Amino acid sequence: MFRLQEPLADREQQLLADLRQWMAGQSALCVAYSGGVDSTLVAAMAYEAKGDAALAVTGVSPALAPHLLREARDQASWIGIPHRECATAELNDPDYSNNPVDRCFACKRELHQHLQPIAAAAGDALVIDGVNLDDLGDHRPGINAARQAGVRSPLAELLIDKAAIRALSRGLGFPWWDKPAQPCLASRFPYGESISAERLKRVGQAEAWLIARGFSTVRVRSHGLAARIEVPREQIRAVLLLAESEPLVEAFRCLGFTSVNLDLEGLVSGKLNRR
């Protein structure tokens, strides 16, 4: 059992007890595991309750940034849960590559088509994911695809929100408790603007360039061949200073962008959903 490293408030203590009880009430478990703080908490609790009867599976495609896959591997190893990777081919589906407003439905549909036989081979394991209470109030078509596939979401079912997830992860001593949210790279493209492996790679490389220079929370939105950088508002000046001292624009142009812009509003999650 993962021992508490820091005390929890009464509410978080109860939520942790509820989550442990939920996991204990299942048989084998297969976690749709991205390596984000949400699905990693679910994977840790599943492994705590079921040991090797719990399995974490990560869907791998060009939409998953390479550094996030490395982190997912490292975190699964730290927890101890068996971890598998499966290649997904959502880019072959026009319902995904054409980037409609319900693109995420096609993505999760593809993922769970792969997870179902893996879960069946792992003792008819129940597939669970890291959807939390806050996700239910956002534009998340992928949740519908998961529900159609029979996936359960223990965090959402137990009314556990993002703040509680971070509090539980910190209390349990998970080093990634404050890891920034990192949606898949497909979320960097306005709806209706097609997505390809090449375009995903370009965005991923641009973000990696900024992450290597200390901007851990960053989005590079792609509008045609124009890049729009989003960082937290308090870091906007730091990006401007970086552009003066390092060849930021030149680096992005070498990746294939023709222009580089900085969003003065700062990073806002789900900004492309506004319209």
Salt bridges, closest charged atoms under 4 A:
GLU6 OE1 - ARG170 NE 3.27
GLU12 OE2 - ARG11 NH1 3.42
ASP38 OD2 - LYS162 NZ 3.02
GLU48 OE1 - ARG20 NE 2.78
GLU71 OE1 - LYS179 NZ 2.87
GLU85 OE2 - ARG73 NE 2.63
ASP93 OD2 - ARG109 NH2 2.83
ASP95 OD2 - ARG109 NH2 3.37
GLU110 OE2 - HIS114 NE2 2.86
ASP135 OD1 - ARG140 NH1 3.02
ASP138 OD2 - ARG140 NE 3.40
GLU157 OE2 - ARG152 NE 2.69
GLU193 OE2 - ARG199 NH2 2.63
GLU198 OE2 - ARG202 NH2 3.62
GLU207 OE2 - ARG188 NE 2.56
GLU230 OE2 - ARG221 NE 3.06
GLU230 OE2 - ARG228 NH2 2.57
GLU230 OE2 - LYS271 NZ 3.81
GLU246 OE1 - ARG213 NE 2.90
ASP263 OD2 - ARG228 NE 3.12
ASP263 OD2 - LYS271 NZ 2.77
GLU265 OE1 - LYS271 NZ 3.07
GLU265 OE2 - ARG274 NH2 2.74
